[in-house]
Amino acid sequence: MNELRIGNLTVAVPIIQGGMGVGISLSGLASAVANEGGVGVISSAGLGLLYKNFSGNLFEASIYGLKEEIRKAREKTKGIIGVNVMVAMTNFVDMIKTSIAEKVDIIIAGAGLPLDLPSFLKKDSITRLIPIVSSARATRIICEKWKANYDYLPDAVIVEGPKAGGHLGFKEGQIGDNNYSLEKLVPEIVDELKTFEEKYNKPIPLIAAGGIYTGEDISNIMKLGASGVQMGTRFVTTDECDASQGFKQAYIDAAEKDIEIIKSPVGMPGRAILSAFIQKVKEGKKQPLHCPFKCIRTCDISKSPYCIIIALVNALKGNFENGFAFAGSNAFRATKISSVKEVFQALINEYRESKPALGEV
């Protein structure tokens, strides 16, 4: 595989590990991926609950938790570490400022358009900025706004297609529509980025995400113009993934029919593995009495069938009576727990095997 350049960073293997919350990708997984030459990503979502012993204030605990996870990752690797921050989070600004102050290599921001993201950089900041988009239009809007308001262009762009796990940037009717497939989006966004690359003489690599599971998938999407990929689901069933064994086992036990699109309290569709909890929600048996955290700006407790952050923390611990696991469309393909090193070796071998030998047509 060709190396990936993000600003002045060189990613030896063009794989970014997807940021998975709550608590699925922390310092353990991120450092292991970074040690293999990819970009390891810490999810900032829900850290306040994971570090609630530090402070009863969710937002103070989140800042402390993010600093701790970055510190722990840095102790385990000299590789590239990023932080994923959801625009929809109430503490978005806290998480961005903390990431920049801690000098993480990359911030990846999605679940909304991060139109003011460059405003948080200081003169001595070294952090590179990568927005997540789901269309060429969103790409254009971000590039135009960032350039006009901050004289800054993205260091790379991630396009997340409708086969991704977790919250999706698509309407429910678009998820199965080929007009919104990753294979269609990648060339469209590559063309959009070329306009800005040529006008301002700055390379902006496109990284493809959503449903990429094998080295052959990587090869196929890079043929369409992607410079790298983001993968989350494939790294869940690894020894180093920060989730419980019960969470990982849910992936291994899942059949294709168990992976469903659900309605999330945050107002977006999401892809998850069917659980007893999701079944109870379908039957109308779940209803929160109050919002304990106010963690997502778009969450309306009066209309929400459950508190999503509590459900995800329960899933992290393997409690699927009271939670569920987000997962990509290929989660059912997991059959065993492997090391991150073994996953990288498998992906590279699969990639090589998918390329025609020299002289072949």
Rosetta blueprint (number, residue, H / E / L):
1 M L
2 N L
3 E L
4 L E
5 R E
6 I E
7 G L
8 N L
9 L E
10 T E
11 V E
12 A L
13 V L
14 P L
15 I E
16 I E
17 Q E
18 G L
19 G L
20 M L
21 G L
22 V L
23 G L
24 I L
25 S L
26 L L
27 S H
28 G H
29 L H
30 A H
31 S H
32 A H
33 V H
34 A H
35 N H
36 E L
37 G L
38 G L
39 V E
40 G E
41 V E
42 I E
43 S E
44 S L
45 A L
46 G L
47 L H
48 G H
49 L H
50 L H
51 Y L
52 K L
53 N L
54 F L
55 S L
56 G L
57 N L
58 L H
59 F H
60 E H
61 A H
62 S H
63 I H
64 Y H
65 G H
66 L H
67 K H
68 E H
69 E H
70 I H
71 R H
72 K H
73 A H
74 R H
75 E H
76 K H
77 T L
78 K L
79 G L
80 I E
81 I E
82 G E
83 V E
84 N E
85 V E
86 M E
87 V L
88 A L
89 M E
90 T L
91 N L
92 F H
93 V H
94 D H
95 M H
96 I H
97 K H
98 T H
99 S H
100 I H
101 A H
102 E L
103 K L
104 V L
105 D L
106 I E
107 I E
108 I E
109 A E
110 G E
111 A L
112 G L
113 L L
114 P L
115 L L
116 D L
117 L H
118 P H
119 S H
120 F H
121 L L
122 K L
123 K L
124 D L
125 S L
126 I L
127 T L
128 R E
129 L E
130 I E
131 P E
132 I E
133 V E
134 S L
135 S L
136 A H
137 R H
138 A H
139 T H
140 R H
141 I H
142 I H
143 C H
144 E H
145 K H
146 W H
147 K H
148 A H
149 N H
150 Y H
151 D L
152 Y L
153 L L
154 P L
155 D L
156 A L
157 V E
158 I E
159 V E
160 E E
161 G L
162 P L
163 K L
164 A L
165 G L
166 G E
167 H E
168 L L
169 G L
170 F L
171 K L
172 E H
173 G H
174 Q H
175 I L
176 G L
177 D L
178 N H
179 N H
180 Y H
181 S L
182 L H
183 E H
184 K H
185 L H
186 V H
187 P H
188 E H
189 I H
190 V H
191 D H
192 E H
193 L H
194 K H
195 T H
196 F H
197 E H
198 E H
199 K H
200 Y H
201 N L
202 K L
203 P L
204 I L
205 P L
206 L E
207 I E
208 A E
209 A E
210 G L
211 G L
212 I L
213 Y L
214 T L
215 G H
216 E H
217 D H
218 I H
219 S H
220 N H
221 I H
222 M H
223 K H
224 L L
225 G L
226 A L
227 S L
228 G E
229 V E
230 Q E
231 M E
232 G L
233 T H
234 R H
235 F H
236 V H
237 T L
238 T E
239 D L
240 E L
241 C L
242 D L
243 A L
244 S L
245 Q H
246 G H
247 F H
248 K H
249 Q H
250 A H
251 Y H
252 I H
253 D H
254 A L
255 A L
256 E H
257 K H
258 D H
259 I E
260 E E
261 I E
262 I E
263 K E
264 S L
265 P L
266 V L
267 G L
268 M L
269 P E
270 G E
271 R E
272 A E
273 I E
274 L L
275 S L
276 A H
277 F H
278 I H
279 Q H
280 K H
281 V H
282 K H
283 E L
284 G L
285 K L
286 K L
287 Q L
288 P L
289 L L
290 H L
291 C L
292 P L
293 F L
294 K L
295 C L
296 I E
297 R L
298 T L
299 C L
300 D L
301 I L
302 S L
303 K L
304 S L
305 P L
306 Y L
307 C L
308 I H
309 I H
310 I H
311 A H
312 L H
313 V H
314 N H
315 A H
316 L H
317 K L
318 G L
319 N L
320 F L
321 E L
322 N L
323 G L
324 F L
325 A L
326 F E
327 A L
328 G L
329 S L
330 N L
331 A H
332 F H
333 R H
334 A L
335 T L
336 K L
337 I L
338 S E
339 S L
340 V H
341 K H
342 E H
343 V H
344 F H
345 Q H
346 A H
347 L H
348 I H
349 N H
350 E H
351 Y H
352 R H
353 E H
354 S H
355 K L
356 P L
357 A L
358 L L
359 G L
360 E L
361 V L
